[in-house]
């Protein structure tokens, strides 16, 4: 299952493959708006992740964590 959210990029650490996003509520997960870190599955997505930019992200649960699998 892939979940979508609108988020503002707060921090990017391409070397570690991580991003911190302040996302709106994600209805499909019953998550309120919050700021949290995610692993980014494909390093090519870092080209679309700039601090301060508002993006639409697709996240998916992989193991125990949620991973960004798409950025629009």
VONURO-679800 format. One record per atom (N, C-alpha, C): x, y, z; atom name; residue in one letter; residue number from 1. Coordinates in steps of 0.001 Angstrom, whole numbers, plus 524288, in hexadecimal, padded with zeros to 5 digits. Example, Ala and Ser with C-alpha at 12.3 -4.5 7.8 and 13.67 -1.06 7.14 Angstrom:
       u       v       w   atom   rest    nr
   83386   7E9C6   81E78      N      a     1
   8300C   7EE6C   81E78     CA      a     1
   83390   7F31C   81E78      C      a     1
   83232   7F736   81BA8      N      s     2
   83566   7FBDC   81BE4     CA      s     2
   83264   8001E   81EBE      C      s     2
END
This chain:
       u       v       w   atom   rest    nr
   80361   7FB55   80000      N      x     1
   80000   80000   80000     CA      x     1
   8037A   804CE   80000      C      x     1
   8025F   80865   7FC73      N      x     2
   8053E   80D54   7FC35     CA      x     2
   801AD   811A1   7FE3A      C      x     2
   803D9   814FE   8018A      N      x     3
   800F7   81959   803D3     CA      x     3
   80334   81E68   801A1      C      x     3
   7FFD7   82244   800BB      N      x     4
   80195   82743   7FE90     CA      x     4
   800AB   82B9B   80271      C      x     4
   80437   82F85   8023E      N      x     5
   803B7   833FF   805C0     CA      x     5
   8062D   838C7   8033F      C      x     5
   8044F   83D4B   804F6      N      x     6
   806CC   8423A   8038F     CA      x     6
   80A62   84384   80819      C      x     6
   80F3C   844E9   806DB      N      x     7
   81310   845DE   80AF5     CA      x     7
   816BF   84A46   8096C      C      x     7
   818F4   84CBA   80D70      N      x     8
   81D0C   8509F   80C9D     CA      x     8
   82231   84E25   80E3C      C      x     8
   8260E   84EA4   80AEB      N      x     9
   82B36   84C60   80C00     CA      x     9
   82DFC   84FC4   81011      C      x     9
   82F7C   84D61   81474      N      x    10
   8321C   8502E   818B0     CA      x    10
   837FB   84F5A   818A5      C      x    10
   839AC   84AAB   81745      N      x    11
   83F39   84966   81771     CA      x    11
   84040   844FC   8139A      C      x    11
   844BC   8451F   8111A      N      x    12
   8462D   84117   80D55     CA      x    12
   84BA9   83F2B   80E9A      C      x    12
   84C43   83A0D   80F03      N      x    13
   8516E   837B7   80FD2     CA      x    13
   85217   8335E   80BCC      C      x    13
   853A2   834F3   80711      N      x    14
   8541C   8312E   802CB     CA      x    14
   8583E   82D11   803FA      C      x    14
   85C57   82E93   806CD      N      x    15
   8608A   82AD8   80804     CA      x    15
   85E74   82643   80B34      C      x    15
   85AC6   82759   80EBE      N      x    16
   8587A   82339   811FD     CA      x    16
   85367   82118   80FB2      C      x    16
   85187   82382   80B68      N      x    17
   84CB6   821AD   808F3     CA      x    17
   847DA   8230C   80C06      C      x    17
   84801   82786   80EDB      N      x    18
   843AB   82904   8124A     CA      x    18
   841A0   82E71   810EE      C      x    18
   83CB0   82F3E   8124A      N      x    19
   83A44   83462   811AE     CA      x    19
   836AB   83537   8165B      C      x    19
   83647   83A1E   8181F      N      x    20
   83289   83B73   81C3E     CA      x    20
   82E46   83EB6   819B0      C      x    20
   82974   83CEA   81A66      N      x    21
   824EB   83F6B   817FF     CA      x    21
   82109   84122   81C29      C      x    21
   81EB8   845BB   81B4D      N      x    22
   81A48   84776   81E74     CA      x    22
   8158B   8465E   81B0A      C      x    22
   812D0   84219   81C35      N      x    23
   80E7E   84088   818C7     CA      x    23
   8092E   841E8   81B15      C      x    23
   80572   8427B   81786      N      x    24
   7FFFF   8434E   81914     CA      x    24
   7FDE8   83E1D   81B1F      C      x    24
   7F92D   83E2D   81D1B      N      x    25
   7F6BD   83955   81EFC     CA      x    25
   7F698   83555   81A93      C      x    25
   7F7B7   83070   81BE2      N      x    26
   7F776   82C34   8180E     CA      x    26
   7F2DF   828BE   819AC      C      x    26
   7EE7A   82992   81710      N      x    27
   7E99A   826F6   81885     CA      x    27
   7EA15   82104   8187B      C      x    27
   7ECB4   81EF0   81476      N      x    28
   7ECFA   81941   813E3     CA      x    28
   7F016   8169B   8183F      C      x    28
   7F32A   819A0   81B23      N      x    29
   7F626   8177C   81F80     CA      x    29
   7F411   81951   824CD      C      x    29
   7F014   81CB0   824A5      N      x    30
   7EE0C   81F26   8296B     CA      x    30
   7F251   8222B   82C48      C      x    30
   7F5C9   824AB   82943      N      x    31
   7F9F9   827D1   82B81     CA      x    31
   7F85E   82D89   82B7E      C      x    31
   7F945   8304F   82FD0      N      x    32
   7F86C   835F9   82FD8     CA      x    32
   7FD02   8389F   82D0B      C      x    32
   7FC89   83DAC   82C10      N      x    33
   80103   84073   829CD     CA      x    33
   8059F   84009   82D95      C      x    33
   80A43   83F16   82B92      N      x    34
   80EEB   83EDB   82EEC     CA      x    34
   813D7   83F5C   82BAD      C      x    34
   81829   84018   82E67      N      x    35
   81D42   84053   82BE4     CA      x    35
   82027   83B64   82D67      C      x    35
   82218   83890   82980      N      x    36
   824C8   833AB   82A91     CA      x    36
   828AC   83262   8264A      C      x    36
   82C31   82ECD   8278D      N      x    37
   83027   82D3B   823CD     CA      x    37
   82E7E   8286B   820C7      C      x    37
   8302F   8282B   81BF3      N      x    38
   82F1C   823B4   81890     CA      x    38
   8341A   8222A   815C1      C      x    38
   83493   81D26   81487      N      x    39
   838A0   81B53   810FC     CA      x    39
   83687   81C34   80B78      C      x    39
   839F0   81D93   807D7      N      x    40
   8386B   81E57   8025E     CA      x    40
   83A5A   819A3   7FF4A      C      x    40
   836AE   816D9   7FCCC      N      x    41
   837F1   811E9   7FA2A     CA      x    41
   83BB6   81298   7F59B      C      x    41
   83AAC   81666   7F24E      N      x    42
   83DC4   8171F   7ED8D     CA      x    42
   840BE   81C4A   7EDEB      C      x    42
   845E1   81C0C   7EDB7      N      x    43
   84915   820CD   7EE41     CA      x    43
   847DB   824DD   7EA07      C      x    43
   845BF   82339   7E59D      N      x    44
   84459   826E8   7E176     CA      x    44
   84033   82ACA   7E354      C      x    44
   83D22   82955   7E74D      N      x    45
   83903   82CC8   7E94B     CA      x    45
   83B35   83194   7EC17      C      x    45
   8401E   83156   7EDCC      N      x    46
   84254   835D3   7F092     CA      x    46
   84291   83AB5   7ED33      C      x    46
   84287   83A17   7E80F      N      x    47
   84268   83E9D   7E493     CA      x    47
   83D72   841D0   7E52B      C      x    47
   8394D   83F62   7E722      N      x    48
   83442   8420C   7E7D3     CA      x    48
   83368   843D3   7ED78      C      x    48
   83706   84276   7F0F2      N      x    49
   83664   843B4   7F680     CA      x    49
   83A00   84828   7F80B      C      x    49
   837E9   84CE0   7F81E      N      x    50
   83AE4   85180   7F990     CA      x    50
   83871   853D7   7FE79      C      x    50
   83BB7   8556A   8022D      N      x    51
   839D0   857AC   80713     CA      x    51
   83641   85C4E   805E8      C      x    51
   831AE   85C57   8086B      N      x    52
   82DE4   8608A   807CC     CA      x    52
   829E3   85F91   80384      C      x    52
   82AC4   85BA8   8003F      N      x    53
   8273D   85A91   7FBE0     CA      x    53
   8229B   85743   7FDB0      C      x    53
   81E05   85887   7FB97      N      x    54
   81968   85550   7FCAC     CA      x    54
   8190F   8512B   7F86E      C      x    54
   81867   84C47   7FA0F      N      x    55
   8184A   847E8   7F65F     CA      x    55
   813CE   84437   7F7B1      C      x    55
   81266   84109   7F3E9      N      x    56
   80EBC   83CB6   7F4C5     CA      x    56
   81224   837E4   7F50F      C      x    56
   811CC   83513   7F969      N      x    57
   81504   83066   7FA00     CA      x    57
   81195   82B8D   7FA4B      C      x    57
   813BE   82746   7F868      N      x    58
   8114A   82222   7F8ED     CA      x    58
   814BD   81F23   7FCB8      C      x    58
   81241   81CF2   800C6      N      x    59
   8153F   819EF   8048C     CA      x    59
   812F0   8147A   80505      C      x    59
   8165F   810D9   80658      N      x    60
   814D4   80B63   806AE     CA      x    60
   81791   80901   80B5F      C      x    60
   814E6   80581   80E1B      N      x    61
   81758   802D5   81284     CA      x    61
   81AD9   7FE84   8107E      C      x    61
   81FBA   7FE99   81236      N      x    62
   82372   7FA7B   810DA     CA      x    62
   825F8   7F8B9   815EF      C      x    62
   824C8   7F411   81793      N      x    63
   826B8   7F238   81C9B     CA      x    63
   82425   7F55D   820EF      C      x    63
   82755   7F79E   82456      N      x    64
   82539   7FA8E   828C2     CA      x    64
   824D0   8006B   827A4      C      x    64
   82695   80220   82315      N      x    65
   82684   807C0   82216     CA      x    65
   82389   80933   81D27      C      x    65
   82255   80E3E   81CC7      N      x    66
   81FC5   81055   81829     CA      x    66
   823E0   812E9   814C5      C      x    66
   8239C   811CC   80FB9      N      x    67
   82797   8136F   80C01     CA      x    67
   82519   816C5   807BC      C      x    67
   827B0   81B02   80630      N      x    68
   825D1   81E38   801DC     CA      x    68
   8271F   81B56   7FCC9      C      x    68
   82303   81A1C   7F9C7      N      x    69
   823C7   81748   7F4DA     CA      x    69
   82290   81A98   7F012      C      x    69
   82065   81F4C   7F0EC      N      x    70
   81F33   822C1   7EC8E     CA      x    70
   81EE2   82860   7EE55      C      x    70
   8205D   82C03   7EAD9      N      x    71
   8200B   83199   7EBF7     CA      x    71
   81DF2   83443   7E70F      C      x    71
   819F5   8379B   7E7CA      N      x    72
   817D1   83A8F   7E35E     CA      x    72
   817D2   84050   7E4CC      C      x    72
END
